[in-house]
Amino acid sequence: MHRTKVKVAQDVLDANDTIARANRADFDAAGVRVVNLMSAPGAGKTTLLERVLADGVVRDEAVRVGVLEGDVQGSLDAERLSALHVPVTQLNTAPGFGGECHLDANMVRAALPELALDEIELLVIENVGNLVCPAEFRVGEDARAMIASVTEGEDKPLKYPLMFRACELVVINKIDLLPHLELSLEDLLANLDRVNPHARHLLVSARTGEGVDAFADWLAEVARREAVPA
Amino acid sequence: MHELALARGILDAALAHADGRRVRRVEVTVGALRQVVGDSLAFHFEILARGTPCEGAQLAQRPQPARLRCACGEEWELTEPSFRCGRCGGARVSVIAGEELRVEAIEVEEEPCTARR
């Protein structure tokens, strides 16, 4: 029995990217811009969204926002957000192979029929808390943002460059805690600049509300963007 | 951590090209910027491949170092995560290698195997 070599030359993420483009086309057709929001667990994704949604993303301009809440299990975050009377859809990854640690394009595709796309201009996809896997999988978003909380330490951009490079915006959260930490904000920003010199950053405390307006403005800016083919 | 999902992508690509033939070897290029743990990728691939024509196939991983090029003309291999130019300090730096995650080729036996796809 002889062996034959067969050329494949295929990107491993091709299948995911194809579905992501289909999602994007559907979002575009509905006139909805999409933000993929990522971070480590506990960085404050839900708290920041609560703040922004409670205040109204932009006060002088009505941007209607929906949230797709990705979690391995449970609906605690979705319950927190639905109290704010915005359309929230829960997406659990647990029924998959042991519970995926990220959302992929296919999971978002499966959730599309449940999303009230005709009622919103902006969809925020709150990804599963994880600094590695979500960076690999496009889901059909227009923009990617991440939250890095100051309690995580200044070295994280150097340890997770894939994630920090994938995002155009880095929200530095929990800055109200800075007086209690040994963290050097200067070093954190320098490390971010080394890994992704093009990323914008915002200093925010979702707890006190400091800087939340700037994040709201960024969301509103994304909502106003022209659709660019994926 | 993401190796499980990546292993599934590799397996799918290999099976699609195997056409039912027994696969003995799968060659992949893994860019340094993809933060893939090789042992973990091999481990997940081996488990996922069980019961498919890829069962027992060797996963040959060719690491691709990261190379960057600055608009100023400087070109270098990335050894630590710094994406600014070491010569001019600029940020107009493009990645010319190191982001690959590609199934290059598979080696198959020409006799069809009976395992399910």
Interface residues (C-beta under 8 A of the other chain):
Chain A: M1 H2 R3 T4 K5 V6 K7 V8 A9 Q10 D11 V12 L13 D14 A15 N16 F97 G98 E100 C101 H102 D104 N130 V132 C133 E136 F137 P157 L158 Y160 P161 L162 R165 D193 R194 V195 N196 P197 H198
Chain B: M1 H2 L4 A5 L6 R8 G9 I10 D12 A13 A14 H17 A18 R24 V28 L33 R34 Q35 E80 P81 S82 F83 R84 A91 V93 L101 R102 V103 E104 A105 I106 E107 V108 E109 E110 E111
